[in-house]
């Protein structure tokens, strides 16, 4: 298009006039202060104001009052630690450790002796669900092995502290 050819849209007229929320045309070129930039700014301001009002309404609608969780359950309270009394835990007693080559493992047979990294009489490690929690000594009671706990090495974090 050249300067001498007429434009399909007059230069001072907004091709799609904006309509304000009250129904008045904001792109009317008959207004002395009307131009596309001013109309665009006015439209954006109206949209921002409308969205800000909607955001406040959403924030108010989401306000929730939670119950007080600060009090701890006392003994005999069914919501306390006693509820966990029948939960299964994996308890492992470790006499010691060693490293072996695959070839040495393949040569194991009845009567083979595997040397561990602990001496006889050293405390054994007690693990609960993979976490090292205690040490103890191996005993024999009624012809069964058992372990007497001699030291607690780690406490679980107190409830509510992370």
Buried (B, 14 or more C-beta within 10 A) or exposed (E): EEEEEEEEEEEEEBEEBBEEEEEEBBBEBEEEEBEBEEBBEBBEEBEEEEEEEEEEEEEEEEEEEEEEEEEEEEEEEEEEEEEEEEEEEEEEBEBBEEEEEEEEEEEEEEEEEEEEEBEEEBBBBBBBEEEEBBBBBBEEEEEEEEBEEEEEEEEEEEEEEE
